[in-house]
Amino acid sequence: GNRVTLVSDALSVPCDVERDSTHRQQILCYTRAMPEDQYVVHVSVDGVPIPDVNICNGNYKPYHCSLYTRWWRTPTIYSLSPLTGLPGTLVTIRGRIYSDVYGSNTDLSSSGLNVRFLRSYMGGMPCELLKPNSDELSFPEKNLFWVSSLSRLSMFQTFAEVTAVSPSQGSVMGGTLLTIHGRFFDQTDEPARVLVGGRPCEVQSVADDRITCRTAGRPADDHRQVHPGGRGLKMDVWSDKRPRSLDEIWSYNQNTSGYRSQWIDTLPHVFPREDDLFASRTRGFLISPLSGNFNIYLHCDDRCDLYLSNSSRPEDKVKVAFQPRYVGDFFQLESQKSEMLFLEKGKPYYLELLQQEYYGIASLNIGLFQEESSFTAAQSDDAVDEIQDIVAEYEVLTFDSWSSGVAAVREVQKVSVSSGCASHLCGSTFFRLVPVSASAEELQAALNNLWSIKPDSVTVTKQEDAQGSHYTVTFNSDRGDFAPLNFEIFGSDTNVSVSEVTKGQSNMAAFTLSWAGFPAAPVAFNATDLMKADCPVEVLTTQGTNVKYFNDFEDPEVSGQSEADHSGFCGFWSLKNADALFRETFTKESGGQYGPVSEAFPLSPQLCFAYKGRLRDEMGVKFSYSDSSGQTQTQTSRISTVFSSGDR
């Protein structure tokens, strides 16, 4: 069939062909997301590319055979309102639009363009267009994305609704069968979870409009705990207030003049424009979607304090950040940033915000910065990509009176484990993340995954007696003596001991260096280099059935090598300004020539190589074949491609 590729100076991007709208005189294809640039259209028909001379008369970068991607031609979402709501919530989407035609027979939009909206989605679910002149847009600004409670980048958050609970009373000892009535009890992402007074309520059944669960007993000291309820923050506002200190707000209550209250479930919160000279107190719970280290940032108009507890109890709160005067964003004052805090996934932390507004538009906002994140700067403007510059240095090591050729003795250690846990609970008691009831195969697999043992391995056997389980660990290594295996116990009533049965002895063929406490791979005693870059495991380096030719250019006899500032991808050396990557006349290590690559080679023909710098955007391939008369013909084909340029 037909294949369409859009080619710029830096990229080659497929254009997905719409077969139903394609015929002998027309190809219709859908473009993919791509950077702003000029892209020349290249077409292949049944695998045969149309020559460049037949694309707009062979002109260089022809205008009439190019696609120009421009930001101002890209439908873009600028804002959503609201950001949260029940399924069925009316959402207003604003941005750069090109059509107001949908669901009608009108040909042209008010912009004069013959384009229309076909469908709209939110999170993969259809979103019905309700109002004329609505905007169904395709490209969202990155600042619209935020991390949801499921630790995903989202633009809109839906939630369930609880309308009633029955019965309203039950035993403090637990066991009450509770029915929760409501809407949208969906379990697509994860099972429903119910907390009653902060205690898990065991779910019995779930339907779209009801959940039944059995309550748990209440601890004797539970009356001292404060348990989070539903989503949202409670905001108390007092108008016509000028507190000398924000702490004065704690003396305000419902009987203080100018009082009003509301619930909010999103930040930032922008107050009505007419609100001036007021004070506010906002309370709720912060629940992190992930465990990790966080900094909390604070920003408001005009001044504010942020308090956080290490629990759900308000009396544990301490001030973690404050903004004493108006500033433009989160990053103007050091006091707006908290110290590094460890937050546990799913744990509620009591949060309180005190704020005072003088004049103008008032707002309140907090932000969390996570020390480690799976998101990148390409996904969110709030993400910072980590860049590591790794420099490894070593000194020359000299060994005196080194004796090689010694007979090796393999290390054998015995690990004994005894535990008083019930048989059905032993799977929940661990030593170094291996259950005390682990089989020999499970322990062997866990040990063989340790960097301290790789690239060697161990073999584990298991025996059981009245004292517990006994594992015999044999180190399949010629390195010699190994330090006793370390262990940590996660659980109770468990004892672990490690003893050396046979002390290992090295054959003195290699030695091991420790880097930051981790042993490196064994190094031959007569090695000329202590470190080098190895090829990734995805790169097959062994010539044979699956690999016709491999060269890492580490052989100093190969001409044209370059080291210095141009180290290789898989070692110290690279080939500078290469004229050919492979010729059939190249010589094998074993002697003789490689010869031509046969069409009957087991794998589909693939060429893989690493490069640095700028290459011409073409590959040359010389091949031979027999024509219909039996004559051998040799031709050279030049294949157009696109190579990215750079120093990486």
Secondary structure, 3 states (H helix, E strand, C coil): CEEEEEECCCCEEEEEECHHHCECCECCEECCCCCCEEEEEEEEECCEECCHHHCHHHCCCCHHHEEEECHHHCCEEEEEECCEECCCCCCEEEEECCCCCECCCCCCCCCCCCCCECCCEECCEECCCCCCCCCCCCEECHHHCEECCCCCEECCEECCEEEEEECCCCCCCCCCEEEEEEECCCCCCCCCCEEECCEEEEEEEECCCEEEEECCCCCCCHHHCCCCCCCCEEEEEEECCCCCCHHHHHHCCCCCCCEEEEEECCCCEECCCCCCCEEEEEEEEEECCCCEEEEEEEEEECEEEEEECCCCCHHHCEEEEEECCCCCCCCCCHHHECCCEEECCCCEEEEEEEEEECCCCCEEEEEEEECCCCCCCCCCCCCCCCCCCCCCCCCCCCCCCCCCCCCCECCEEEEEEEECCCCCCHHHCEECCEECCCCHHHHHHHHHCCCCCCCCEEEEEEEEECCEEEEEEEEECCCCCCCCCCCCEECCCEEEEEEEEECCECCCCEECCEECCEECCCEECCCCCCCCCCCCCCCCCCCCCCCCCCCCCCCCCCCCEECCCCCCCCCCCEECCCCCCCCCCCECCCCCECCCCCCCCCCCCCCCCCCCECCCCEEEEEEEEECCCCCEEEEEEEEECCCCCECC
